[in-house]
Amino acid sequence: MPLDVDRIMLGALRTETRMGFSWHVQPMSAANAQKAYRCPGCELLVEPGTAHVVVWRADSIFGERAVEDRRHWHAACWRVA
């Protein structure tokens, strides 16, 4: 398996507590960000090619529902959420 330099540089999946819940936070590198998403923090687009974080509730059972509940945030918006 090749070394994933982007993951090493940005950090691995972590768990954070915000808004009274635990959240999984996964960094997404600019190279891997290939679609546009609406950031729930600022309501602006996270454009393709923009490094950001993917966030979902830690108490979700990973499966179809957890995948649907993931949200793509600008990293700065997530920091102040």
N, C-alpha and C positions, 0 to 999 in steps of 0.2 A: 504494500500500500504506500503510495507516494506521500511525502510530507506536505501537509496543508499549511502553507506559510500564512495565508490570510487568516485562518483560524487562530494561529499562534499570535499574530500581530494584534488582532482585535479582541481576543479573549474567547473563552469557551462559554457554553451555556451556564448560566448562573440563576440563582433564585433571589428575588428581592421582595421586600414588603412595602407595598404602597396602597393607599386608599383602603386600609384595613384588610387587605388580602395578600397572600403570597403569589408571586408571579414568576414564571419562567421567562428569562430574557436571553435571547440568542442574537448576538451580533451578526449582521449581514454585511459582507464586504461589498465595496463598489463594483468589483468585478462580477460578483454573483447576483447583484441587483439588476434584474433584466426586465422587470415590469414596473408600472406605476401603481402606487397605492395611495389611498387617502389617509393621512395621518390623523388619528382621533384627537391629538393634542391641539393642533392648530388648524385642522381642516384643509390644509394645503396638500398638494401632491408631493409624495416622496418619488421623485423622478427616477427613471432607470439610470443606473450608474452612480447612484447616491448611496453611500454607506449609511446604514440605519440599524435599528433593532427590531426584532420580531418578538412580540410579547403575548403570552397566554396564561390564564389562571393555572396555578400550580396544582389546584385540587381537581382539575379536569382529568378524566380518564383518557389517556392518549388514544385517540382513534378518530373517527370521522368528525365527531362533535368538537373535539379539541382543535382539530385542523381548521374547522369552520370558525372557531372563536379566536384564532390568532389574528393579531393586528400588527401592522407595520408602522412604526413610529419613527420620526426624526429622533436621533439620539438626544439632542438638546431638549426636545419637547418631553421625552420620557423622564429626563433628569429632573424636570420641574413639576411633573405630574403629582 
